[in-house]
Amino acid sequence: MKKKTLWSRNFTIITLGTVISAIGGVAMGFALGFVVFDNTGSTLLTAVFSAVSLLPRAVLPVLVSPYLDNFRRKPVVVGLDYLLGGVTLLFGWYLLHHSFSLPLYLLFCLVMNTIGAVYGLAYHSLYPNLIPEGFSQKGYTISGMLYPTVTMIMTPVVSILYTKWGLGPICLAEGCLLLLAATVETQIKVEERTQKGQGFSFRAYIQDFKDGFAYLKKEKGLLRIYAYMPIAQGASEATEPLFRAWFRTAPGMDITMYALFTTAQFIGRTIGGIVHYKFDIPPQKRFSLAYLVYITYAAMDTILLWLGFPLMMVNRAVCGFLGINSATLRESSVQNYLPDHMRAKINAVSETLFAIVPSVMTLAVGALGEVMDYRLCVTLVSAAQMLPCYLIMWRGREDVKKVYNQTY
């Protein structure tokens, strides 16, 4: 009898495809994070750029989720990887021959996030079906480790490439990697439930929406998770431009030190992922561990920029170690809690909230960064995050535990 393993054909292929696309994605994310501030010197413009570019993620997931719950998701994942690869190649070619233009960069990010919004929803809805039964926690641990590990390796390299050559060559490399990832993903073999023989029905489309919201309305634990996590994510995304501005403007700091600072966090995430992969967290302790991480992470952020650089790296490594464990617990718990025929719709609500709330917070904090010391601004935002954590997650812990502490 063949021994069951996490590393089935499908899981191996999706992991390989994700790693390939992540290499370019990390490079693009790093470069785009600096290019606007480097050319404008404004945290507010950087925040506006980030917030506007995320608009597709606030709208599209909800609109396309009924389709993804009734039809095959693999063709969407593969097709959009090919499309985004082609668009990125064209943008990279353009950048080699033209100088910086904020409207053009914004247009590219809108197109990229439009494709990415649909792709992400399809990917996250398909992914649980590619993990062998009984290996969900380990599967999501691997998933959670991929980007941290790639970031740890690629960030110092990208900082050098960006400083020397700019964004153009990075876009060309990302485009090629996306095309390669899509080709790898064509080899996935999975049976998906479809509604064959049915054309588009607006009435059925609206009913799908109603079913999704009716389900979510009665799931108080999910509601609390979806209420708090966008706030936590928003605090992280809103302060990120301030981190970059700090490293660009503070005496003795530079982009290479920012790369090392980021790498320290992802070293911690990688180590935490390995520990999480090796040791299962008992179901009854999952919520308590996750809540402890949320509070600790916010507290560590309040003091981050007041530390010397070596201690800043220690701070990030500790947060990375803790963060990967709570993220894996949340993702595996939520995705296993959701019925397959509801997964895309409910994930769409999450995607929308994760776009709207961080965008609003990024604009507000970016404006605050124009008139306040970067360090003080980060401290205030991080400290304020603790209150909703207590009010939403801790006071509603009995409902949230039904999601986190389930057996799967």
Secondary structure as UniProt FT lines:
FT   HELIX           9..40
FT   HELIX           43..53
FT   HELIX           55..68
FT   TURN            69..70
FT   HELIX           74..95
FT   TURN            96..97
FT   HELIX           102..126
FT   HELIX           127..130
FT   TURN            133..134
FT   HELIX           136..165
FT   HELIX           167..185
FT   TURN            186..187
FT   TURN            196..197
FT   HELIX           202..218
FT   HELIX           220..249
FT   TURN            251..252
FT   HELIX           255..278
FT   HELIX           283..285
FT   HELIX           286..303
FT   HELIX           304..306
FT   HELIX           309..337
FT   HELIX           340..342
FT   HELIX           343..371
FT   HELIX           374..384
FT   HELIX           386..388
FT   HELIX           389..394
FT   TURN            395..396
FT   HELIX           397..404
//
